[in-house]
Amino acid sequence: MPEEIISVIAGPSSPGLAEKITKRLGAQLVQAELHVFSDGESKIKIGRATAKNCIIVQSTYPPTDTHLMQALMIAKKCADDGAGDICAVIPYLAYARQDRAFLEGEVVSVALVAKLLEAAGVRHVVTVDIHSQLAMSHFADMQNVSSIPLLAERANAMKLQRPIAVSPDAGGADRAKEFAKYLKTDMVALKKSRDKNTGEVTIDGKLEVNIAGRDAILIDDMISSGRSIIKAAEVLRKNGAGRIYAMCAHALLIGDASKKIKAASVQDIIATNSVPSEYAKVDLSPAIAATLKSRYSS
């Protein structure tokens, strides 16, 4: 792809991923320089992008509001510099779980995020494993990239014993089914319920399939506090599962979540590099770059 077509802006939250995407596109890489003041305010400086199209790579993992604001600042600078098209690659999209008002008086926050990005000049958003189709519907122009093929490729190299894909809840059943197809195995969706006020998670301990001696892969879109994964691992252990792994697109792992998950007899946590950490073992750049090429090659 000719360099004059695209400039990739490496946001402060995702410099490594931005560099990998840039190499796959054969584009111009522009680094965003960040200064954080003592009161927490961010100041962004970027070199002038010479290409007519700007791709901003900035995941909005915690500190969520800071990373989101930085993305908006970069988009505004690209717009001010006269970019013809501005695309925001936001692998982990903050506020996607707030896609509706669950209780009276709540704000549908993802709808606000969509409007803010548009106001800053963003015309197209690329994200990874967005939480729901409803969240996606709030954006005028969005592409959702699936991490499932890449995660499954990693799982296939792990020499698992009669693996079974496990969704921590019914809502993730389709994700687990797709994952299981790549592994050429079966899946089971656990029956989970969550108190809307307290957040307390409970999972039915009775399974519809025999998992005794089988390696179980808990597959989810994100792992935040880890409570669902821990509860699910407890159920799997009680039902005689072999090794238990947790795989996801977005490993937020707030606080000591990873420690608690491993204490629940989970062998390993395997995630993509949408959130940089020691568990970011699957590179998203092949899938994201392919999506971007389809947009800018036409």
Buried (B, 14 or more C-beta within 10 A) or exposed (E): BEBEBBBBBBBBBBBBBBBBBBEBBEBBBBBBEBEEEEEEEBEBEBEEBEBEBBBBBBBBBBBEEBBBBBBBBBBBBBBEBEBEBBBBBBBBBBBBBBBEEEEEEEEBBBBEBBEBBBEBBBBBBBBBBBBBEEBBEBBEEBBBBBBBEBBBEBBEEBEBEEBBBBBBBEBBBEBBBBBBBBBEBBBBBBBBEBEEEEEEBEBEEEBEEEBEEBBBBBBBBBBBBBBBBBBBBBBBBEBEBBBBBBBBBBBBBEEEBBEBBBEBBBBBBBBBBBBBBEBBBBBBBBBBBEBBBEBBEE
